[in-house]
Amino acid sequence: MPKTDGPFDGKTGPVRGQADDRRRIAAFLDALAAESGAARNTLLAYGRDLRDFSDWLGARELTVLTVPREGIEDYLGHCDAQGLSRATRARRLSAVRQLTRFALEEGWRDDDPAGRIAGPGRAKRLPKTLDRDEVQAMMDALPQLGRNQIEQARNLVLVELIYATGMRVSELVSLPVTACRGNPAVLLIRGKGGVERMVPLNGPSRAALAAWLILRDNAPAQSPLGRLVAGRGSRWLFPAPSAEGHMTRQAVNGLMNQLALAASIDPARVSPHVMRHAFATHLLEGGADLRAIQMLLGHSDLGTTEIYTHVLDSRMRDLVLNHHPLAQTPPGKPRE
């Protein structure tokens, strides 16, 4: 990490090359699309913001890996001096903050320089989610996807696990196969920062997992799956011809988009992260304790989980305003 003897002068840190930063930004945006289901316009805006940040860093011989907190604060001051609106400055800080957190989670840096920087702030958006009928429609549409029995079984267990456990897509694709053997009633998940948690499995997810393991373990040696299991994919529940040896977040996101289309749902509303939101929202609707949901999701702060109470409040308001008998009575007309 860069060191400074006095006030930050914008010249600390070795030159690492803007090309490397651009690749890191591209990897971050890919993850944001897959895990958070970010809209295309959001990704484009974040891409522009982070390119501006990268250019500013490059002019000061800094990179995403070497910039200290003071450097990010100076960049925000630069944005303010440009006369950018409060909303734009808040979005730029959000983009930078998510990028540095991603760098920490990926092991690119050992700290998060933007984590505690206060910004202009803006209203927190409610998470996107799906109702139970929409999730059921996606489950019903699963047999339409997959070119063969192996792909269909893999797709089924992917969707069952993500909805039954609320796992992040990065946690799902990197599940070691050893953690899933023996018909487990719970799975040990390694989440952000290496923090482990236990998540229970329901009946359908356990059945789907057992069926997938039989196909995976008995795949013919010369079949595509058999070659993956014999190679670098041997460690993973979902082996794939990727650099890591397991399915990518982008592949799961693509599957969710196809599944949404098959279920006649707008693909823009569906992503692995939306399924995670649906898991939490439906648990809360069913009377689950907020603290239990926090533990299942792997949130370090209960305040992060409390956003789902606002989703529930919003649904209750919609129920009263649109489905209550009195809501259908025109103003001024007496009730019968």
GICORDA-V887500 format. One record per residue. N is the residue number from 1. RES is the residue in one small letter. SS is DSSP state (H for helix, E for strand, C for the rest). OMEGA is omega in whole degrees, 0 to 359 (999 if undefined). Layout:
BEGIN
N;RES;SS;OMEGA, N;RES;SS;OMEGA
END
This chain:
BEGIN
1;m;C;181, 2;p;C;179, 3;k;C;177, 4;t;C;179, 5;d;C;181, 6;g;C;179, 7;p;C;182, 8;f;C;183, 9;d;C;176, 10;g;C;184, 11;k;C;182, 12;t;C;175, 13;g;C;180, 14;p;C;177, 15;v;C;180, 16;r;C;178, 17;g;C;178, 18;q;H;179, 19;a;H;178, 20;d;H;178, 21;d;H;180, 22;r;H;178, 23;r;H;178, 24;r;H;178, 25;i;H;179, 26;a;H;178, 27;a;H;178, 28;f;H;181, 29;l;H;176, 30;d;H;179, 31;a;H;179, 32;l;H;179, 33;a;H;184, 34;a;H;187, 35;e;H;185, 36;s;H;182, 37;g;C;183, 38;a;C;180, 39;a;C;183, 40;r;H;180, 41;n;H;177, 42;t;H;180, 43;l;H;179, 44;l;H;180, 45;a;H;178, 46;y;H;178, 47;g;H;178, 48;r;H;181, 49;d;H;184, 50;l;H;173, 51;r;H;176, 52;d;H;178, 53;f;H;180, 54;s;H;178, 55;d;H;180, 56;w;H;178, 57;l;H;183, 58;g;H;180, 59;a;C;181, 60;r;C;177, 61;e;C;177, 62;l;C;174, 63;t;C;176, 64;v;C;183, 65;l;C;185, 66;t;C;184, 67;v;C;176, 68;p;C;179, 69;r;H;182, 70;e;H;179, 71;g;H;178, 72;i;H;177, 73;e;H;177, 74;d;H;178, 75;y;H;178, 76;l;H;175, 77;g;H;176, 78;h;H;179, 79;c;H;179, 80;d;H;181, 81;a;H;178, 82;q;C;181, 83;g;C;180, 84;l;C;182, 85;s;C;179, 86;r;H;181, 87;a;H;180, 88;t;H;179, 89;r;H;178, 90;a;H;180, 91;r;H;179, 92;r;H;177, 93;l;H;179, 94;s;H;180, 95;a;H;180, 96;v;H;181, 97;r;H;179, 98;q;H;178, 99;l;H;181, 100;t;H;175, 101;r;H;177, 102;f;H;179, 103;a;H;177, 104;l;H;182, 105;e;H;180, 106;e;C;180, 107;g;C;179, 108;w;C;176, 109;r;C;180, 110;d;C;176, 111;d;C;177, 112;d;C;187, 113;p;C;182, 114;a;C;189, 115;g;C;185, 116;r;C;179, 117;i;C;179, 118;a;C;179, 119;g;C;181, 120;p;C;176, 121;g;C;174, 122;r;C;185, 123;a;C;180, 124;k;C;182, 125;r;C;175, 126;l;C;180, 127;p;C;175, 128;k;C;177, 129;t;C;179, 130;l;C;175, 131;d;C;186, 132;r;H;179, 133;d;H;179, 134;e;H;177, 135;v;H;179, 136;q;H;178, 137;a;H;178, 138;m;H;177, 139;m;H;180, 140;d;H;183, 141;a;H;184, 142;l;H;180, 143;p;H;180, 144;q;H;183, 145;l;C;178, 146;g;C;183, 147;r;C;182, 148;n;C;183, 149;q;H;182, 150;i;H;180, 151;e;H;179, 152;q;H;179, 153;a;H;178, 154;r;H;180, 155;n;H;181, 156;l;H;183, 157;v;H;176, 158;l;H;183, 159;v;H;179, 160;e;H;182, 161;l;H;184, 162;i;H;179, 163;y;H;182, 164;a;H;186, 165;t;H;184, 166;g;C;180, 167;m;C;167, 168;r;C;182, 169;v;H;178, 170;s;H;177, 171;e;H;182, 172;l;H;185, 173;v;H;182, 174;s;C;177, 175;l;C;174, 176;p;E;182, 177;v;H;181, 178;t;H;180, 179;a;H;188, 180;c;H;183, 181;r;C;177, 182;g;C;179, 183;n;C;186, 184;p;C;174, 185;a;C;177, 186;v;E;175, 187;l;E;173, 188;l;E;184, 189;i;E;174, 190;r;E;186, 191;g;C;182, 192;k;H;180, 193;g;H;180, 194;g;H;180, 195;v;C;182, 196;e;E;176, 197;r;E;178, 198;m;E;176, 199;v;E;181, 200;p;E;176, 201;l;C;175, 202;n;C;183, 203;g;H;181, 204;p;H;180, 205;s;H;177, 206;r;H;179, 207;a;H;179, 208;a;H;180, 209;l;H;180, 210;a;H;180, 211;a;H;180, 212;w;H;180, 213;l;H;178, 214;i;H;180, 215;l;H;181, 216;r;H;185, 217;d;H;184, 218;n;C;178, 219;a;C;178, 220;p;C;186, 221;a;C;183, 222;q;C;177, 223;s;C;178, 224;p;H;180, 225;l;H;180, 226;g;H;179, 227;r;H;178, 228;l;H;181, 229;v;H;180, 230;a;H;182, 231;g;C;185, 232;r;H;179, 233;g;H;185, 234;s;H;184, 235;r;H;194, 236;w;E;176, 237;l;C;182, 238;f;C;181, 239;p;E;181, 240;a;C;181, 241;p;C;179, 242;s;C;179, 243;a;C;181, 244;e;C;182, 245;g;C;178, 246;h;E;178, 247;m;C;179, 248;t;C;176, 249;r;H;181, 250;q;H;180, 251;a;H;179, 252;v;H;177, 253;n;H;177, 254;g;H;177, 255;l;H;179, 256;m;H;177, 257;n;H;178, 258;q;H;181, 259;l;H;178, 260;a;H;179, 261;l;H;180, 262;a;H;180, 263;a;C;180, 264;s;C;176, 265;i;C;179, 266;d;C;181, 267;p;H;179, 268;a;H;181, 269;r;H;189, 270;v;C;174, 271;s;C;175, 272;p;H;181, 273;h;H;176, 274;v;H;176, 275;m;H;176, 276;r;H;176, 277;h;H;180, 278;a;H;177, 279;f;H;183, 280;a;H;182, 281;t;H;182, 282;h;H;174, 283;l;H;181, 284;l;H;177, 285;e;H;181, 286;g;C;176, 287;g;C;180, 288;a;C;178, 289;d;C;183, 290;l;H;180, 291;r;H;178, 292;a;H;178, 293;i;H;177, 294;q;H;181, 295;m;H;181, 296;l;H;181, 297;l;H;182, 298;g;C;176, 299;h;C;178, 300;s;C;185, 301;d;C;179, 302;l;H;179, 303;g;H;178, 304;t;H;181, 305;t;H;184, 306;e;C;178, 307;i;H;182, 308;y;H;175, 309;t;H;178, 310;h;H;175, 311;v;H;180, 312;l;H;177, 313;d;H;180, 314;s;H;179, 315;r;H;179, 316;m;H;178, 317;r;H;179, 318;d;H;180, 319;l;H;182, 320;v;H;186, 321;l;H;186, 322;n;H;185, 323;h;H;177, 324;h;C;181, 325;p;H;182, 326;l;H;181, 327;a;H;181, 328;q;H;181, 329;t;C;180, 330;p;C;179, 331;p;C;177, 332;g;C;180, 333;k;C;181, 334;p;C;176, 335;r;C;180, 336;e;C;999
END
